[in-house]
């Protein structure tokens, strides 16, 4: 057996390799990005999808064919994938499908800190949660086995601390080769018209009852005896904090967080004088346990925000509600000095634009000196929000509204917004600026359909943003290099804002951090004579 120092993300990738996963797909998003990159390095078939919904659908199709698939995303990506996620609980799978959702308590790199455990409950899917890298490896393998056994997708919930922290991992020998995928027709199980969906829902609830019974006696709930005065029910990395904060307490570590082993929890609570549920984020476990009539304490609402650590756990156990000390202030992030978007934000500020922004490193344009972004909600939201502003503002203000979006985000969920822009144009027209730096810069220079390269940087079909805009009927489509032509960009934007027409401006310049690699990949593709990679050009 091999022992290595691995991050939680790398451990999940190793489990995918050792567990016979046929396909890994997802969308890059901190803190989940490194899973597929590591899986590819280990020789697995890994690919980036345009967004999380597509990734889950591809993974689901693979699992319908009897393959083992893993789909990765961060917590907000699970929102994008929610539509197929819920119905996949009804259709089930033939092979195995593990959905890795990486939550970000404390919002180290996210716009919210939602708790993905709510999705497991709402969708009716089993969920496992590891506490460290070894458990990330073990539970990823367990998730594959549970998925195959119960023929359900299984959610593996990770958190930032587990994803990026490193610890020793002992890998098992690779499992026997998985069966060769083959499709077996099963219309009643796979086609969710109401007549088939109703019995599918009943089958799902039966499976969940069976999983709950399994959880009562499985090793996925670890009972550690203590002195009997204090008992702690905890999940994920919080269980590690609890062991350090209260080493003498009894501890019930929950690794299967849905469905919960309620009878084991009931027995545990009855064995101690005081029972406290410790969990990051929402009181998901505490609420479910108390709803079952089990007397436990939940953490105070003040501790619902951010990550838990040993000092905060000690405060919860001591019922200490005094104000917490302010964390030390760090240096705020900022656009790279050579970022190609400095002239873009300088121009937006100079012209007094109202900027509907989006998710990416360019979101940092909201900070001084530009303060060049007025809204930022979710991936792809810049178009819809900008259009909404244009529809209702007085004309003088409406003509100042600009939507800003990055190239990867545009492909992710900006496409539908562009269709909306063409379908329901505001009376004043609208201006969309696509900041195309040739990479998914914010998460570490990953590829996307607009780069013309796959996850491992091999050449493939390339989406043309300007070609797509023209194909959809946008009359004014321009491509400009904001660094080479800052005055030209300003002149162009002034002209487009003055028109009562729809305009798309592609501000194209490679990310300074990725430019050298992009040149290397393009040179290699040219040397290989890649002629099989179509591009949607000036349609």
Secondary structure as GFF3:
##gff-version 3
##sequence-region A 1 539
A	DSSP	beta_strand	2	7	.	.	.	ID=ss1
A	DSSP	alpha_helix	8	18	.	.	.	ID=ss2
A	DSSP	beta_strand	23	26	.	.	.	ID=ss3
A	DSSP	alpha_helix	34	41	.	.	.	ID=ss4
A	DSSP	beta_strand	46	48	.	.	.	ID=ss5
A	DSSP	alpha_helix	52	64	.	.	.	ID=ss6
A	DSSP	beta_strand	68	74	.	.	.	ID=ss7
A	DSSP	alpha_helix	75	80	.	.	.	ID=ss8
A	DSSP	alpha_helix	82	91	.	.	.	ID=ss9
A	DSSP	beta_strand	96	103	.	.	.	ID=ss10
A	DSSP	alpha_helix	117	123	.	.	.	ID=ss11
A	DSSP	beta_strand	126	129	.	.	.	ID=ss12
A	DSSP	alpha_helix	133	150	.	.	.	ID=ss13
A	DSSP	beta_strand	154	159	.	.	.	ID=ss14
A	DSSP	alpha_helix	160	164	.	.	.	ID=ss15
A	DSSP	beta_strand	166	171	.	.	.	ID=ss16
A	DSSP	alpha_helix	187	190	.	.	.	ID=ss17
A	DSSP	alpha_helix	194	217	.	.	.	ID=ss18
A	DSSP	beta_strand	221	224	.	.	.	ID=ss19
A	DSSP	beta_strand	230	235	.	.	.	ID=ss20
A	DSSP	alpha_helix	237	245	.	.	.	ID=ss21
A	DSSP	beta_strand	250	254	.	.	.	ID=ss22
A	DSSP	beta_strand	256	258	.	.	.	ID=ss23
A	DSSP	alpha_helix	262	270	.	.	.	ID=ss24
A	DSSP	beta_strand	274	278	.	.	.	ID=ss25
A	DSSP	alpha_helix	284	291	.	.	.	ID=ss26
A	DSSP	three_ten_helix	301	304	.	.	.	ID=ss27
A	DSSP	alpha_helix	310	317	.	.	.	ID=ss28
A	DSSP	alpha_helix	342	350	.	.	.	ID=ss29
A	DSSP	beta_strand	354	356	.	.	.	ID=ss30
A	DSSP	three_ten_helix	361	366	.	.	.	ID=ss31
A	DSSP	alpha_helix	381	392	.	.	.	ID=ss32
A	DSSP	alpha_helix	395	398	.	.	.	ID=ss33
A	DSSP	beta_strand	401	406	.	.	.	ID=ss34
A	DSSP	alpha_helix	407	409	.	.	.	ID=ss35
A	DSSP	pi_helix	410	414	.	.	.	ID=ss36
A	DSSP	alpha_helix	415	423	.	.	.	ID=ss37
A	DSSP	beta_strand	430	436	.	.	.	ID=ss38
A	DSSP	three_ten_helix	441	443	.	.	.	ID=ss39
A	DSSP	alpha_helix	465	471	.	.	.	ID=ss40
A	DSSP	beta_strand	476	480	.	.	.	ID=ss41
A	DSSP	alpha_helix	486	498	.	.	.	ID=ss42
A	DSSP	beta_strand	502	508	.	.	.	ID=ss43
A	DSSP	alpha_helix	515	527	.	.	.	ID=ss44
###
